[in-house]
Amino acid sequence: MSKKKVLITGIGMVTPIGLTREASWQAAKDGKSGVTAITRFDSSRLTAHVAGEVKGFPEYVAGKIEPKALRKMALFTQYAVVAAKEAWEDAAFAAPPDMDRVATLFGNGIGGMDINEVGFKVLFEKGPHFLSPMMIPALIPNEAAGNVSMALGAKGPCQVVVTACASSTDALGFALDMIRAGRADVVIAGGTEATVQEYCMGGFCKMKALSTGFNDTPEKASRPFNADRDGFVLSEGASVLILESEEHAKARGAKKVYAELAGYGATADAYHITAPDPSGAGAVKAFKIALQDGGIDDLSTVDYINAHGTSTSLNDSMETKAIKEVFGGHAYKLAVSSTKSMTGHLLGAAGATEAAFTALAIKEGVIPPTINYENPDPELDLDYTPNKAVKREIRAALSSSLGFGGHNGILSFKAYAG
């Protein structure tokens, strides 16, 4: 029995390189970095002084969300609602679908970290009686999905996946399964994160996970696959994809399809709470499951992989090893790139952001680059699309997310001819 085809018919993005889908995609193709010196707070007490902040958002969001509602939302929820509205508009429904059959599925790594930080200060300086009554509703991770469902009127299942850096990749995978199972016709699926706060960054600094060697040249800090990579760059934003069954998209006369979301694979390393299994065994299995689930039997048709590519020593080595094991000699013929070189690491929103870039790459036949590729690691010898975008037909593609806790999530995509 053949599986239902699931199509990507709308995309919305709020990222460090753009406030919209078009702006983010153009910046990615142009190889522009969104990593800058931190402006949101005084970072002098930290060892890392760079981040991927979303620039100009307070002015932008003012025209997107009603002020009364905005005051009740943590920043990660604001990003999600804005991106979801753009995605829904992009899908261009001529008439509203059956909203009881529209689901909402989001990935989020941490939740309202900004609300947490303020709440802790109030608690310790003034006491619990001075806490905001909206503190809990604003900070809990499900509130982004809840607010998106309310903003768009989606009355189907509304759920959140929390699997660290794999969160929104898993959310998209679950959305794929939901449509295949007939539980929804349309899913508003994506991820969101807003963790550029002193409290959160301080924790990552203590783990020695963040880049600290490029504080004076922030745009150079995220440098996947380089020999001198020294940690990831924390960033923020949201990306949302509108998924619908091929049958539903055709029946409503959808005017645009970016790509087919073809398959999903997930495994656990069962190895370490933060470090990936250096053998890459869990990632290899997830890649193979995603390919099989997507019906991609001929590996030579895979033209592109949007890598997890965090710019950490352990991840980039393991991921390269996994790609070689899965694809053999073809690993040297396909293109790999890490868009984190431009956006930084959006944690729970990373998977959806990279899935969006992958779908856009398939639609336009353009592979975004890995920027800052200046000092190649001799042990990492694949084609990482160095520094400049490349025009190339993409028949099939993969996007990988490999999260703390050993969560491996892989999505497979196909070009859609209708």
C-alpha positions as CSV (number, residue, x, y, z in Angstrom):
1,M,0.0,0.0,0.0
2,S,1.5,3.3,-1.1
3,K,1.9,6.1,1.4
4,K,0.0,9.4,1.1
5,K,2.2,12.1,-0.4
6,V,2.6,15.1,1.9
7,L,3.4,18.5,0.3
8,I,4.9,21.7,1.6
9,T,2.6,24.5,0.4
10,G,3.6,27.4,2.7
11,I,6.6,28.7,4.5
12,G,7.1,31.4,7.1
13,M,10.4,32.4,8.7
14,V,11.8,34.8,11.4
15,T,15.6,34.3,11.6
16,P,18.8,36.2,12.4
17,I,19.2,36.8,8.7
18,G,15.7,38.0,7.9
19,L,12.3,38.8,9.3
20,T,10.5,37.0,6.5
21,R,10.8,33.9,4.3
22,E,12.0,35.9,1.3
23,A,14.5,37.9,3.3
24,S,15.9,34.9,5.1
25,W,16.2,32.9,1.9
26,Q,17.9,35.7,-0.1
27,A,20.4,36.2,2.7
28,A,21.1,32.5,2.8
29,K,21.7,32.4,-0.9
30,D,23.9,35.5,-0.6
31,G,26.0,33.9,2.2
32,K,25.2,36.7,4.7
33,S,25.9,36.1,8.4
34,G,23.3,37.0,11.0
35,V,25.8,36.6,13.9
36,T,26.8,39.8,15.7
37,A,28.0,41.1,19.0
38,I,25.3,40.7,21.6
39,T,23.1,43.8,21.9
40,R,20.2,42.5,24.0
41,F,22.2,42.5,27.3
42,D,25.6,43.3,28.7
43,S,27.6,40.1,27.9
44,S,30.8,41.1,29.7
45,R,30.3,38.5,32.4
46,L,30.2,35.7,29.8
47,T,33.0,34.1,27.8
48,A,30.9,34.2,24.6
49,H,30.0,37.6,23.3
50,V,28.3,36.8,20.0
51,A,24.9,35.5,19.1
52,G,22.3,35.3,16.3
53,E,19.8,37.8,17.4
54,V,16.7,38.6,15.4
55,K,17.2,42.3,14.5
56,G,14.4,44.8,14.1
57,F,11.7,42.4,15.5
58,P,10.0,44.8,18.0
59,E,9.1,47.2,15.2
60,Y,8.1,44.4,12.9
61,V,5.9,42.5,15.3
62,A,4.0,45.6,16.2
63,G,2.1,45.3,12.9
64,K,1.6,41.6,13.1
65,I,0.1,40.9,16.6
66,E,-2.5,42.9,18.5
67,P,-0.8,44.8,21.4
68,K,-3.0,43.3,24.1
69,A,-2.1,39.7,22.9
70,L,1.5,40.6,22.4
71,R,1.9,41.6,26.1
72,K,0.9,38.1,27.2
73,M,3.4,36.3,25.0
74,A,7.0,35.3,25.6
75,L,9.4,36.1,22.8
76,F,9.5,32.5,21.4
77,T,5.7,32.6,21.1
78,Q,5.9,36.0,19.2
79,Y,8.3,34.5,16.8
80,A,6.1,31.5,16.2
81,V,2.9,33.4,15.7
82,V,4.5,35.8,13.2
83,A,6.1,33.0,11.2
84,A,2.9,30.9,11.2
85,K,0.9,33.8,9.9
86,E,3.3,34.3,7.1
87,A,3.3,30.6,6.2
88,W,-0.5,30.5,6.3
89,E,-0.7,33.5,4.0
90,D,1.9,31.9,1.7
91,A,-0.2,28.7,1.4
92,A,-2.9,31.0,-0.1
93,F,-6.1,29.1,0.8
94,A,-8.8,30.5,-1.5
95,A,-11.4,29.4,1.1
96,P,-10.7,28.3,4.7
97,P,-10.2,24.5,5.0
98,D,-12.1,22.5,7.5
99,M,-10.3,23.9,10.6
100,D,-11.3,20.9,12.7
101,R,-8.9,19.0,10.4
102,V,-6.0,21.5,10.7
103,A,-3.5,20.5,13.3
104,T,-0.7,22.5,15.0
105,L,2.6,20.8,15.8
106,F,5.7,22.7,17.1
107,G,9.1,21.9,18.3
108,N,10.7,23.9,21.1
109,G,13.8,23.2,23.1
110,I,13.4,25.4,26.2
111,G,10.4,27.7,26.2
112,G,10.0,31.2,27.6
113,M,13.6,31.7,28.8
114,D,13.1,35.5,28.9
115,I,10.1,35.1,31.2
116,N,12.1,32.7,33.4
117,E,15.0,35.1,33.8
118,V,12.7,38.1,34.7
119,G,10.7,35.9,37.1
120,F,13.8,34.7,38.9
121,K,15.0,38.3,39.4
122,V,11.6,39.3,40.8
123,L,11.4,36.3,43.1
124,F,14.8,36.8,44.6
125,E,14.7,40.6,44.8
126,K,11.1,41.2,45.8
127,G,9.4,37.9,46.6
128,P,6.7,35.6,45.1
129,H,3.8,38.0,45.6
130,F,5.3,40.3,42.9
131,L,5.4,37.6,40.2
132,S,3.2,38.2,37.1
133,P,0.0,36.2,36.9
134,M,0.9,35.6,33.3
135,M,4.3,34.2,34.1
136,I,3.4,30.5,33.9
137,P,1.1,30.8,30.8
138,A,3.9,32.7,29.0
139,L,6.9,30.5,29.8
140,I,5.6,27.0,29.3
141,P,6.8,25.4,26.0
142,N,3.3,24.6,24.7
143,E,2.2,28.2,24.6
144,A,3.7,28.9,21.2
145,A,1.6,26.1,19.6
146,G,-1.4,27.2,21.6
147,N,-1.2,30.8,20.5
148,V,-0.6,29.8,16.8
149,S,-3.7,27.6,16.9
150,M,-5.7,30.5,18.3
151,A,-4.3,33.1,15.9
152,L,-5.1,30.9,12.8
153,G,-8.2,29.2,14.2
154,A,-6.8,25.7,13.9
155,K,-8.9,23.3,15.9
156,G,-7.3,19.9,15.3
157,P,-4.6,18.4,17.5
158,C,-2.3,21.0,19.0
159,Q,1.0,19.5,20.3
160,V,4.6,20.3,21.1
161,V,7.7,18.1,20.8
162,V,10.7,18.7,23.0
163,T,13.9,16.9,21.9
164,A,16.5,19.5,22.2
165,C,18.1,20.4,18.8
166,A,15.9,17.8,17.0
167,S,12.6,19.2,18.3
168,S,11.2,20.8,15.2
169,T,12.6,18.1,12.9
170,D,10.7,15.6,15.1
171,A,7.6,17.9,15.0
172,L,7.7,17.9,11.2
173,G,8.1,14.1,11.2
174,F,5.2,13.6,13.5
175,A,3.1,16.0,11.3
176,L,4.0,13.8,8.3
177,D,2.8,10.7,10.1
178,M,-0.4,12.5,11.2
179,I,-1.4,13.4,7.7
180,R,-0.5,9.9,6.4
181,A,-2.7,8.4,9.2
182,G,-5.6,10.5,8.2
183,R,-5.8,12.4,11.5
184,A,-5.4,15.8,9.8
185,D,-5.6,17.3,6.3
186,V,-3.3,20.2,7.0
187,V,-0.7,20.7,9.7
188,I,0.9,24.0,10.7
189,A,4.3,22.6,11.7
190,G,7.5,24.2,12.8
191,G,9.8,25.3,15.6
192,T,10.6,28.3,17.7
193,E,13.2,29.4,20.2
194,A,14.3,32.6,22.0
195,T,17.2,31.8,24.3
196,V,19.6,34.7,23.7
197,Q,19.5,35.6,27.4
198,E,22.3,35.9,29.9
199,Y,20.9,33.1,32.1
200,C,20.7,30.6,29.2
201,M,24.0,31.6,27.5
202,G,25.7,31.5,30.9
203,G,24.7,27.8,31.2
204,F,26.0,27.0,27.7
205,C,29.2,28.8,28.4
206,K,29.7,26.7,31.6
207,M,29.3,23.6,29.3
208,K,32.0,25.1,27.0
209,A,29.6,24.5,24.1
210,L,29.7,28.0,22.6
211,S,32.2,29.6,20.3
212,T,34.5,32.0,22.3
213,G,37.4,32.4,19.9
214,F,35.8,34.9,17.5
215,N,34.3,37.5,19.9
216,D,36.1,40.2,17.9
217,T,34.8,39.0,14.6
218,P,31.3,37.7,15.3
219,E,30.4,36.9,11.6
220,K,33.3,34.4,11.6
221,A,32.2,32.5,14.8
222,S,30.0,29.9,13.2
223,R,32.4,27.9,11.0
224,P,31.2,24.4,10.4
225,F,33.7,21.8,9.1
226,N,36.7,24.1,9.7
227,A,39.7,22.9,11.5
228,D,39.5,25.8,13.9
229,R,35.8,25.5,14.8
230,D,35.4,26.0,18.5
231,G,31.7,25.7,19.4
232,F,28.3,26.7,18.2
233,V,26.7,30.2,18.1
234,L,23.4,30.5,20.0
235,S,20.7,32.1,18.0
236,E,16.9,32.5,17.9
237,G,13.8,32.7,15.6
238,A,11.1,30.5,14.2
239,S,10.2,28.7,11.0
240,V,6.8,27.2,10.1
241,L,5.8,25.0,7.2
242,I,2.3,24.3,6.0
243,L,2.0,20.6,5.2
244,E,-1.0,19.0,3.5
245,S,-1.9,15.8,1.8
246,E,-1.5,15.8,-2.0
247,E,-5.2,15.0,-2.3
248,H,-6.2,18.0,-0.2
249,A,-3.8,20.4,-2.0
250,K,-5.1,19.3,-5.4
251,A,-8.7,19.5,-4.3
252,R,-8.3,23.1,-3.2
253,G,-6.2,24.1,-6.2
254,A,-3.0,24.9,-4.3
255,K,-1.0,27.3,-6.5
256,K,2.4,26.5,-5.2
257,V,4.3,23.4,-3.9
258,Y,7.8,23.8,-2.6
259,A,8.6,20.1,-2.3
260,E,7.3,16.8,-1.0
261,L,8.1,16.0,2.6
262,A,8.9,12.4,1.8
263,G,10.2,10.6,4.9
264,Y,11.3,10.8,8.5
265,G,13.7,8.8,10.6
266,A,14.5,9.0,14.3
267,T,16.8,7.1,16.6
268,A,18.5,7.6,20.0
269,D,22.3,7.2,20.6
270,A,21.8,5.9,24.1
271,Y,25.4,7.2,24.6
272,H,25.8,10.5,26.4
273,I,23.6,13.4,27.7
274,T,25.4,16.0,25.5
275,A,28.0,14.4,23.3
276,P,27.1,12.5,20.1
277,D,28.2,8.9,19.7
278,P,31.4,9.3,17.8
279,S,30.8,6.2,15.8
280,G,27.8,7.9,14.2
281,A,25.7,4.7,14.5
282,G,22.5,6.4,15.6
283,A,22.7,9.0,12.9
284,V,23.4,6.4,10.3
285,K,20.3,4.5,11.3
286,A,18.2,7.6,11.2
287,F,19.4,8.6,7.7
288,K,18.6,5.1,6.4
289,I,15.1,5.1,8.0
290,A,14.4,8.5,6.5
291,L,15.5,7.4,3.1
292,Q,13.5,4.2,3.3
293,D,10.4,6.0,4.6
294,G,10.7,8.4,1.8
295,G,10.9,5.7,-0.9
296,I,14.4,6.9,-1.9
297,D,15.9,3.6,-3.0
298,D,18.4,5.0,-5.5
299,L,20.9,6.9,-3.3
300,S,22.4,8.6,-6.4
301,T,19.3,10.7,-6.7
302,V,20.1,12.5,-3.4
303,D,21.7,15.7,-4.5
304,Y,21.8,17.7,-1.2
305,I,22.1,17.4,2.5
306,N,21.4,20.3,4.8
307,A,23.7,19.2,7.6
308,H,23.2,19.7,11.3
309,G,26.7,21.2,11.0
310,T,26.9,22.9,14.4
311,S,30.6,24.1,14.2
312,T,31.5,21.9,17.1
313,S,34.4,19.5,16.9
314,L,32.4,16.4,17.8
315,N,29.3,17.0,15.7
316,D,31.0,17.9,12.5
317,S,33.3,14.9,12.6
318,M,30.6,12.4,13.5
319,E,28.1,13.8,10.9
320,T,30.7,13.6,8.1
321,K,31.5,10.0,9.1
322,A,27.8,9.1,9.1
323,I,27.2,10.6,5.6
324,K,30.1,8.6,4.2
325,E,28.8,5.4,5.8
326,V,25.3,5.9,4.4
327,F,26.2,7.0,0.9
328,G,29.6,5.4,0.2
329,G,31.2,6.8,-2.9
330,H,28.2,9.0,-3.6
331,A,28.9,11.0,-0.5
332,Y,31.6,12.8,-2.6
333,K,29.2,13.6,-5.4
334,L,26.3,15.2,-3.4
335,A,26.4,18.7,-1.9
336,V,26.4,19.3,1.8
337,S,26.0,22.6,3.5
338,S,25.4,24.0,7.0
339,T,23.1,27.0,7.0
340,K,24.0,27.4,10.7
341,S,27.2,29.0,9.4
342,M,24.9,32.0,8.6
343,T,22.0,31.7,11.1
344,G,23.8,30.2,14.1
345,H,22.1,27.5,16.0
346,L,18.4,28.0,16.7
347,L,18.1,25.0,19.0
348,G,14.5,23.9,18.9
349,A,13.8,25.9,15.8
350,A,16.9,24.7,13.9
351,G,15.3,21.7,12.3
352,A,12.3,23.6,10.9
353,T,14.5,26.4,9.7
354,E,16.8,24.0,7.9
355,A,13.8,22.1,6.5
356,A,12.5,25.4,5.1
357,F,15.8,26.1,3.5
358,T,15.9,22.6,2.1
359,A,12.5,23.0,0.5
360,L,13.4,26.4,-0.9
361,A,16.6,24.9,-2.3
362,I,14.7,22.2,-4.1
363,K,12.1,24.6,-5.4
364,E,14.7,27.1,-6.9
365,G,17.6,24.7,-7.6
366,V,20.0,26.6,-5.5
367,I,22.1,25.1,-2.7
368,P,22.9,27.6,0.0
369,P,26.6,27.8,1.1
370,T,28.6,27.0,4.2
371,I,30.2,30.3,4.8
372,N,33.4,30.9,6.8
373,Y,34.9,27.8,5.1
374,E,38.5,29.1,5.3
375,N,40.5,26.5,7.1
376,P,39.3,23.0,6.0
377,D,39.7,20.1,8.4
378,P,41.7,17.6,6.4
379,E,39.7,14.7,8.0
380,L,36.4,16.3,6.8
381,D,36.6,16.0,3.0
382,L,33.1,16.2,1.5
383,D,31.8,19.0,-0.7
384,Y,30.5,21.5,1.9
385,T,29.4,24.1,-0.7
386,P,32.1,26.5,0.4
387,N,31.3,30.2,0.8
388,K,29.1,30.6,-2.3
389,A,25.7,29.2,-3.3
390,V,25.6,26.7,-6.2
391,K,22.9,26.3,-8.8
392,R,22.0,22.6,-9.0
393,E,18.9,20.5,-9.7
394,I,17.9,18.8,-6.5
395,R,15.9,15.6,-7.0
396,A,16.0,14.4,-3.4
397,A,17.5,15.9,-0.3
398,L,17.9,15.3,3.5
399,S,18.0,17.6,6.5
400,S,19.6,16.3,9.7
401,S,19.2,17.3,13.4
402,L,21.3,15.7,16.1
403,G,20.3,16.9,19.5
404,F,21.6,16.8,23.1
405,G,20.5,13.6,24.7
406,G,21.3,11.6,21.6
407,H,18.1,12.6,19.7
408,N,18.7,12.0,16.0
409,G,16.0,13.2,13.6
410,I,16.3,13.1,9.8
411,L,13.8,14.4,7.1
412,S,13.9,13.4,3.5
413,F,12.5,15.5,0.7
414,K,11.7,15.1,-3.0
415,A,11.2,17.5,-5.8
416,Y,7.5,17.6,-6.7
417,A,6.4,17.7,-10.3
418,G,2.6,17.5,-9.7
